[in-house]
Amino acid sequence: MKRAAIIIGAAATLWGCSTDLDINAPYKDITVVYGLLNTRDSVQYVKINKAYLGEGDAYVFAQIPDSNEWGNSINLAKVHRVVNGVRQASFDLRDTLITNREPGDFYSPEQTVFKFEDTFRETVLQNGQPVTLYLDEDADYELELEVKGQPVSSTTSIVNDFSFQAADQSLTIPVNLMNGSNYSSFELNWNSNRDGKRYVAEYRFNYKEVRGSDTTELLTITQRLGTQVSTSSTTNQPMAATVEGLQFFNTLINVIPDDPTVSKRIFLGLDFVVSVANDEFHTYLTLTEPVSGIIEDRPTYSNVTNGYGIFGSRYNKYIIGKNLGPTTMAELVDGNITANLRFCTAIPIDVNSPYYCP
């Protein structure tokens, strides 16, 4: 024990004069890229920033634009449309200043982002209405950067449009959540398509509130229905999400406040949204989800060469304005759970219905 004390004492004499621990590595240029292309958007945006490190509070540095932005150090910024390995078209990434970013950990309200517009155009039908697609679903999109002389690159596929089951998409076929006096369920069905990996379904319950002579703007309750992940390398894998009747009405009564000043609430329709991520974006989301088990260490995912971040694609498809079936509407208006919410409907399928309000 005396010998051990002597050794420890000697160590303290030799090293005790310095208690500082330098945890910062030497500075290194690191490019961080975040870009999620969406074929429904006419303009595509990509964030190109730099990693930062310094002595002090990292949250303080996050509020300084010079800590995060490359400025004039980006010598080349392009996106190429590639089909079968051949570049078919190229588009400059042009810097633009956004001025409406909400306050947060990073600087606001202004931030510099980069944008491009493809010249590609294709029209598809959704709910019987034409919708324009602005990216080529059969192409890959290649990001090419040069930052302070260093090449940075990434490539992503584009999520393809997909199809809902015809009956679910039809606005003339209502959503039924009642079977007689018993609660039932509604199943939303669709088929996956190429380059779509993760499908997240949700519904939006739309309504307005009337107080005296005043009517509010549109109010919406959004409820997630679940996630489906494609296990097929091909297309047309059947997928579904279910709206449970009892849960539907319980959600309304739990979310909508009991406000005696509201004379009535006007139901304006039920929307369904399926949001899709391609394989790269799905992998990124999987590895950044909250840890729910005992294993906390997970690899950091990036598909950016000579940088960090994610360059992927996403897609949203909608069914807008589905009505509720007669027994479901009766339950909404007069049922034991939601009668106190004072609902009526503005969807004029049957203007003679006792539940209709103009």
C-alpha positions as CSV (number, residue, x, y, z in Angstrom):
1,M,0.0,0.0,0.0
2,K,2.9,2.4,0.8
3,R,4.5,1.6,-2.5
4,A,1.3,2.3,-4.4
5,A,0.9,5.6,-2.6
6,I,4.4,6.6,-3.6
7,I,3.7,5.8,-7.3
8,I,0.4,7.7,-7.2
9,G,2.1,10.6,-5.4
10,A,4.8,10.7,-8.0
11,A,2.3,10.7,-10.8
12,A,0.4,13.6,-9.2
13,T,3.7,15.5,-9.0
14,L,4.5,14.9,-12.6
15,W,1.1,15.6,-14.1
16,G,-0.8,17.5,-11.4
17,C,0.3,20.9,-12.8
18,S,-2.1,20.6,-15.8
19,T,-5.7,19.6,-15.3
20,D,-7.0,20.8,-18.7
21,L,-8.2,18.3,-21.2
22,D,-8.4,19.4,-24.9
23,I,-11.2,17.5,-26.5
24,N,-11.2,19.5,-29.7
25,A,-9.5,17.9,-32.8
26,P,-7.6,20.1,-35.2
27,Y,-9.9,22.0,-37.6
28,K,-11.0,20.2,-40.7
29,D,-13.2,21.3,-43.6
30,I,-16.4,19.2,-43.5
31,T,-19.3,19.7,-45.8
32,V,-22.8,18.8,-44.5
33,V,-25.6,18.3,-47.1
34,Y,-29.3,17.9,-46.6
35,G,-31.5,17.6,-49.7
36,L,-34.9,15.7,-50.1
37,L,-36.1,15.9,-53.6
38,N,-39.9,15.7,-54.2
39,T,-41.3,15.3,-57.7
40,R,-44.5,17.2,-56.7
41,D,-42.4,20.4,-56.0
42,S,-41.6,22.7,-58.9
43,V,-38.5,23.9,-57.1
44,Q,-36.0,21.6,-55.2
45,Y,-34.0,22.9,-52.3
46,V,-30.7,21.6,-50.9
47,K,-28.9,22.8,-47.8
48,I,-25.1,23.0,-48.0
49,N,-23.4,23.9,-44.8
50,K,-20.1,23.3,-43.0
51,A,-19.4,21.6,-39.7
52,Y,-18.0,23.8,-37.0
53,L,-16.0,23.3,-33.8
54,G,-14.5,25.7,-31.4
55,E,-13.7,26.5,-27.8
56,G,-17.0,27.3,-26.0
57,D,-20.7,26.6,-26.3
58,A,-21.7,24.9,-29.5
59,Y,-25.1,26.4,-29.3
60,V,-23.6,29.9,-29.4
61,F,-21.7,29.0,-32.6
62,A,-24.9,27.7,-34.1
63,Q,-26.4,31.2,-34.0
64,I,-23.6,32.6,-36.1
65,P,-24.0,32.3,-39.9
66,D,-20.3,32.3,-40.6
67,S,-19.9,29.2,-38.4
68,N,-22.3,27.3,-40.6
69,E,-22.1,28.7,-44.2
70,W,-19.4,28.3,-46.8
71,G,-20.0,31.7,-48.4
72,N,-17.8,32.0,-51.5
73,S,-16.0,28.8,-50.9
74,I,-18.4,26.7,-53.0
75,N,-16.8,26.7,-56.4
76,L,-19.2,24.3,-58.2
77,A,-22.7,23.3,-57.3
78,K,-24.8,21.3,-59.8
79,V,-27.4,18.6,-60.0
80,H,-27.5,16.2,-62.9
81,R,-30.4,14.1,-64.2
82,V,-29.0,10.6,-65.0
83,V,-30.6,7.8,-66.9
84,N,-28.8,4.4,-67.2
85,G,-25.6,6.0,-66.1
86,V,-25.7,8.8,-68.7
87,R,-26.2,12.5,-67.7
88,Q,-29.2,13.8,-69.7
89,A,-29.4,17.3,-68.2
90,S,-27.6,19.5,-65.7
91,F,-28.9,22.2,-63.5
92,D,-27.1,24.9,-61.5
93,L,-27.7,25.1,-57.7
94,R,-28.4,28.7,-57.1
95,D,-28.0,30.2,-53.7
96,T,-31.1,31.9,-52.3
97,L,-31.9,33.6,-48.9
98,I,-34.9,32.4,-47.0
99,T,-36.2,35.0,-44.5
100,N,-39.0,33.2,-42.6
101,R,-37.2,30.5,-40.6
102,E,-38.6,30.1,-37.2
103,P,-36.2,30.6,-34.2
104,G,-34.4,27.5,-33.0
105,D,-30.9,26.1,-32.2
106,F,-29.5,27.6,-35.4
107,Y,-29.5,31.1,-36.7
108,S,-32.7,32.7,-38.0
109,P,-34.8,34.2,-39.5
110,E,-32.4,34.2,-42.5
111,Q,-30.6,31.2,-43.9
112,T,-28.8,30.5,-47.2
113,V,-30.1,27.5,-49.1
114,F,-29.6,26.3,-52.7
115,K,-32.3,25.5,-55.3
116,F,-32.7,24.1,-58.8
117,E,-35.5,23.5,-61.2
118,D,-35.7,20.6,-63.6
119,T,-37.2,21.2,-67.1
120,F,-38.9,17.8,-66.9
121,R,-42.8,17.8,-66.8
122,E,-45.3,14.9,-66.6
123,T,-49.0,14.9,-65.8
124,V,-50.7,12.2,-63.7
125,L,-54.2,11.9,-62.4
126,Q,-55.0,12.1,-58.6
127,N,-58.6,12.0,-57.5
128,G,-59.4,12.4,-61.2
129,Q,-57.5,15.7,-61.3
130,P,-54.3,16.4,-63.3
131,V,-51.2,16.7,-61.1
132,T,-47.8,17.8,-62.5
133,L,-44.6,15.9,-61.7
134,Y,-41.4,18.0,-61.9
135,L,-38.8,15.3,-61.7
136,D,-38.2,12.2,-63.9
137,E,-39.2,9.1,-61.9
138,D,-37.1,6.9,-64.1
139,A,-33.9,8.9,-63.5
140,D,-31.4,9.2,-60.7
141,Y,-30.3,12.7,-59.6
142,E,-26.6,13.3,-58.9
143,L,-25.3,16.1,-56.7
144,E,-21.9,17.5,-57.7
145,L,-20.1,20.0,-55.5
146,E,-16.7,21.4,-55.2
147,V,-16.0,23.1,-51.8
148,K,-12.6,24.7,-51.3
149,G,-11.2,22.5,-54.0
150,Q,-12.6,19.3,-52.5
151,P,-15.2,17.3,-54.5
152,V,-18.4,16.3,-52.7
153,S,-21.1,14.2,-54.3
154,S,-24.2,12.0,-53.8
155,T,-26.9,10.3,-55.8
156,T,-30.5,9.5,-55.1
157,S,-33.4,7.7,-56.8
158,I,-36.8,9.4,-57.2
159,V,-39.9,7.9,-55.5
160,N,-42.5,6.9,-58.1
161,D,-46.1,7.8,-58.1
162,F,-48.3,4.9,-56.8
163,S,-52.0,4.0,-56.8
164,F,-54.7,3.9,-54.1
165,Q,-57.5,1.3,-54.4
166,A,-60.2,2.8,-56.6
167,A,-63.0,2.5,-54.0
168,D,-60.8,4.2,-51.3
169,Q,-59.9,7.0,-53.7
170,S,-63.4,7.7,-54.9
171,L,-65.1,10.7,-53.3
172,T,-68.5,9.2,-53.9
173,I,-67.8,6.3,-51.6
174,P,-67.8,7.5,-48.0
175,V,-65.8,6.4,-45.0
176,N,-67.9,4.0,-42.8
177,L,-66.8,3.6,-39.2
178,M,-70.1,2.1,-37.9
179,N,-71.7,-1.2,-38.5
180,G,-75.2,-0.6,-37.2
181,S,-74.8,0.6,-33.7
182,N,-71.3,-1.0,-33.4
183,Y,-68.0,0.6,-34.2
184,S,-66.2,-0.8,-37.2
185,S,-63.1,0.2,-39.2
186,F,-62.1,1.7,-42.5
187,E,-59.1,0.3,-44.4
188,L,-57.0,2.5,-46.7
189,N,-55.4,0.4,-49.4
190,W,-52.6,1.1,-51.9
191,N,-49.9,-0.6,-53.9
192,S,-46.2,0.4,-53.5
193,N,-44.2,1.5,-56.5
194,R,-40.6,1.6,-57.6
195,D,-38.1,3.4,-55.3
196,G,-40.6,3.8,-52.6
197,K,-39.4,2.1,-49.4
198,R,-41.2,3.6,-46.3
199,Y,-44.9,4.6,-46.5
200,V,-46.4,6.6,-43.7
201,A,-50.2,7.0,-43.7
202,E,-52.3,9.6,-41.8
203,Y,-55.7,11.2,-41.9
204,R,-56.7,14.8,-41.5
205,F,-60.1,15.7,-40.0
206,N,-61.1,19.2,-41.3
207,Y,-63.7,21.5,-39.7
208,K,-64.6,25.0,-38.8
209,E,-66.1,26.5,-35.6
210,V,-68.9,29.0,-35.4
211,R,-69.1,31.5,-32.5
212,G,-72.0,33.9,-32.9
213,S,-71.6,35.5,-36.3
214,D,-67.9,34.5,-36.6
215,T,-66.6,31.4,-38.3
216,T,-63.0,30.3,-37.8
217,E,-60.5,29.5,-40.6
218,L,-60.0,25.9,-41.4
219,L,-59.1,23.7,-38.4
220,T,-57.4,20.3,-38.8
221,I,-56.8,17.3,-36.6
222,T,-54.0,15.1,-38.0
223,Q,-53.7,11.5,-36.8
224,R,-51.0,9.0,-37.9
225,L,-52.2,5.6,-38.9
226,G,-49.0,3.7,-39.2
227,T,-45.9,2.9,-41.3
228,Q,-45.4,0.3,-44.0
229,V,-42.0,-0.7,-45.3
230,S,-41.7,-2.3,-48.7
231,T,-40.0,-5.7,-48.7
232,S,-40.2,-6.2,-52.4
233,S,-37.6,-5.1,-55.0
234,T,-40.4,-4.9,-57.5
235,T,-43.6,-2.8,-57.6
236,N,-47.2,-3.3,-56.6
237,Q,-46.8,-4.7,-53.1
238,P,-50.2,-4.4,-51.4
239,M,-50.2,-2.1,-48.3
240,A,-52.9,-0.9,-46.0
241,A,-53.6,1.4,-43.0
242,T,-56.7,1.2,-40.8
243,V,-58.9,3.8,-39.1
244,E,-60.6,2.2,-36.0
245,G,-64.0,3.7,-35.4
246,L,-63.9,3.9,-31.6
247,Q,-60.4,5.3,-31.6
248,F,-61.5,7.9,-34.3
249,F,-64.3,9.3,-32.1
250,N,-62.1,9.2,-28.9
251,T,-59.4,11.2,-30.7
252,L,-61.9,13.9,-31.6
253,I,-63.3,14.2,-28.0
254,N,-59.8,14.2,-26.6
255,V,-58.3,16.8,-29.0
256,I,-61.2,19.3,-29.5
257,P,-61.7,21.4,-26.4
258,D,-65.1,21.7,-24.7
259,D,-65.8,25.4,-25.5
260,P,-69.4,26.5,-24.7
261,T,-68.9,29.6,-26.9
262,V,-68.9,27.4,-30.0
263,S,-72.5,27.2,-31.3
264,K,-71.6,24.6,-33.9
265,R,-68.7,22.8,-35.7
266,I,-68.9,22.3,-39.4
267,F,-67.4,19.0,-40.8
268,L,-65.6,19.7,-44.1
269,G,-64.2,16.3,-45.0
270,L,-61.6,13.7,-44.3
271,D,-58.3,13.7,-46.1
272,F,-55.8,10.8,-46.4
273,V,-52.1,11.4,-46.9
274,V,-49.4,8.8,-47.6
275,S,-45.9,10.1,-47.4
276,V,-43.1,8.0,-49.0
277,A,-39.3,7.9,-48.4
278,N,-36.9,6.3,-50.8
279,D,-34.4,3.7,-49.6
280,E,-31.6,6.2,-48.7
281,F,-34.0,8.4,-46.7
282,H,-35.6,5.4,-45.1
283,T,-32.2,4.2,-43.9
284,Y,-31.4,7.6,-42.5
285,L,-34.8,7.8,-40.7
286,T,-34.3,4.3,-39.2
287,L,-30.9,5.2,-37.8
288,T,-32.0,8.5,-36.3
289,E,-35.2,7.3,-34.6
290,P,-35.3,7.4,-30.8
291,V,-33.7,4.4,-29.1
292,S,-36.3,2.1,-27.6
293,G,-34.1,-0.8,-26.5
294,I,-30.9,-1.3,-24.4
295,I,-28.6,-0.9,-27.4
296,E,-27.8,2.8,-27.7
297,D,-24.9,2.9,-30.1
298,R,-25.8,3.0,-33.8
299,P,-23.8,3.9,-36.9
300,T,-24.1,7.4,-38.3
301,Y,-25.6,7.2,-41.8
302,S,-24.6,9.4,-44.7
303,N,-24.8,8.9,-48.4
304,V,-22.6,11.9,-49.2
305,T,-19.1,11.2,-50.5
306,N,-16.5,13.5,-48.8
307,G,-19.2,14.9,-46.6
308,Y,-22.0,14.1,-44.2
309,G,-25.8,14.3,-44.5
310,I,-28.6,12.8,-46.6
311,F,-29.4,13.4,-50.3
312,G,-32.7,11.4,-50.9
313,S,-36.2,11.7,-52.2
314,R,-39.8,11.7,-50.8
315,Y,-43.3,11.8,-52.2
316,N,-46.8,12.7,-50.9
317,K,-50.1,11.4,-52.3
318,Y,-53.5,12.7,-51.2
319,I,-57.1,11.8,-51.1
320,I,-58.9,15.1,-50.4
321,G,-62.5,15.5,-49.2
322,K,-63.8,12.1,-48.3
323,N,-67.2,12.2,-46.6
324,L,-68.4,10.1,-43.7
325,G,-71.2,7.5,-44.2
326,P,-74.7,8.2,-42.9
327,T,-74.4,6.1,-39.7
328,T,-70.9,7.4,-39.1
329,M,-72.1,11.0,-39.5
330,A,-75.0,10.2,-37.1
331,E,-72.5,9.0,-34.6
332,L,-70.4,12.1,-35.0
333,V,-73.4,14.4,-34.5
334,D,-75.5,12.5,-31.9
335,G,-73.3,9.7,-30.6
336,N,-72.5,9.2,-27.0
337,I,-68.8,10.2,-27.4
338,T,-69.0,13.4,-29.6
339,A,-72.5,14.7,-29.3
340,N,-71.4,17.6,-27.1
341,L,-69.1,18.8,-29.8
342,R,-72.1,20.0,-31.8
343,F,-71.1,18.9,-35.3
344,C,-72.9,19.2,-38.6
345,T,-71.7,18.7,-42.1
346,A,-71.1,21.1,-45.0
347,I,-70.6,18.4,-47.6
348,P,-73.8,18.6,-49.7
349,I,-74.4,15.0,-50.6
350,D,-77.9,15.1,-49.1
351,V,-79.1,18.7,-48.3
352,N,-82.2,17.2,-46.7
353,S,-80.2,15.3,-44.1
354,P,-80.8,16.5,-40.5
355,Y,-77.0,16.7,-40.2
356,Y,-76.4,19.1,-43.1
357,C,-75.6,22.7,-42.4
358,P,-74.8,25.1,-45.2
